[in-house]
Amino acid sequence: MNGMKISFAVVAFVLVQGVAVIWYISKMDSKINILYDKFEKENEADVVENQVKMKLDLANLMEDVKQIKKDIRQANKKDREIMEQHEDIYKLLQDSRDVPSGYSYD
């Protein structure tokens, strides 16, 4: 190598640094895996909790829709009753106009 000498200390230092970097990276990878597993478990629990909440909300909405349908049916029934009453009133008014009375404004 054109008279270039590399001392044993430099080679040993580079090797030790290489081993230290590999050890540090593997340790960091292990910690990342642990944190990721913990995150997955917590996330899974949150997903299950949200699903339960959504099912409860859906059940409540279904009950509300049933109540609204019942209220609409009752309102429609009342509307029919009112319409029948109005028809009866209009018939009575019409009948009272058809009956000649003793008073005339003609």
C-alpha positions, 0 to 999 in steps of 0.5 A, a space after each residue: 500500500 505504498 508504504 502506508 501503515 495502519 496501526 492496530 489501535 486505529 483498526 481496533 477503534 473502528 471495529 469497536 465503533 462499528 460494533 457499538 453502532 450495531 449494538 445501539 441500532 439493535 437496542 433501538 429497534 427492540 425499543 421501537 418494537 416494544 412501543 409499537 406492540 404497546 401502541 397496537 394493543 392500545 389502539 385495538 382497545 380504542 377501536 373496540 371501545 369506539 365500536 361499542 359506543 357506535 353500536 349503543 348510539 345506533 341502538 339509541 337512534 333506532 329507538 328515537 326513529 321508532 318513537 318519531 314514527 309513532 309520533 307521526 302516526 299519532 299526528 296523522 290520526 289527529 290530522 284525520 280527525 281534525 279534517 273530519 271535524 272540519 268536513 262536518 262543520 262545513 256540511 253543517 254550514 252548507 246545510 244551514 245556508 240551504 235551509 230558508 230562514 225567515 230573515 232575508 237581506 235580499 
